[in-house]
Amino acid sequence: MENTQATIETLNDLVKINNDRIAGYEKATKDIGDENGDLKVLFTSLIGESHQYKMELGTEIEALGKDIENTTSTSGSLHRTWLQVKAAFTSNSAKSILEECEFGEDAIKKAYQTAIEEEHLPAYIKDILVNEKVSIDAAHDKIKQLRDQFENAE
């Protein structure tokens, strides 16, 4: 029972960070200029990816007998608030938006790695998380590559 509760808490934490990721990319999509339509497409794709992960995690939470906590994390909310304050003082350049997206991708990568290392998680759930993390790692690398391109263009 104790392991089940710990597993549910871990999965709900990942749901929350996926909610943070969705909110972050929704803000980035809104803030990026129309001249960067390719970035809007990428951000929209990553929003869809996180919705898929939330559904997978939610299915496992419900199978364990609990409801999904469909909120954002406190740290994620603080980060988004900080982004809004920062936006008032800086431009919404593609480079600065990509830097913030990379920061967010670093956070979700770390959260998934920490969860995967939890001893109480059943192997089948670790497999789900490892599969999701492969895509998250690829998204991080893509965001970093694009950020580097914008940095080198300056």
BELFENJO-V651259 format. One line per field, one symbol per residue. ss: DSSP state (H for helix, E for strand, - for the rest). phi: phi as a letter, one per 40 degrees, with the letter a starting at -180 (. if undefined). psi: psi as a letter, one per 30 degrees, with the letter a starting at -180 (. if undefined). A space follows every 50 residues. Layout:
ss=???
phi=???
psi=???
This chain:
ss=-HHHHHHHHHHHHHHHHHHHHHHHHHHHHHH--HHHHHHHHHHHHHHHHH HHHHHHHHHHHHH----------HHHHHHHHHHHHHHHH----HHHHHHH HHHHHHHHHHHHHHHH------HHHHHHHHHHHHHHHHHHHHHHHHHHHH HHH-
phi=.ccccccccccccccccccccdcccccccccccccbdcccccccccccdc cccdccccdcccccgbccccbbccccccccccccccccbbcccdcccccc ccdccdccdcccccccccccccdccdcccccccdcccccdcccccccccc cccc
psi=eeeeeeeeeeeeeeeefeeeeeeefeeeeefklffheeeeeeeeeeeeee eeeeeeeeeeeefgglkkjialleeeeeeeeeeeeefffllhleeeeeee eeeeeeeeeeeeeeeefkffkleeeeeeeeeeeeeeeeeeeeeeeeeeee eff.
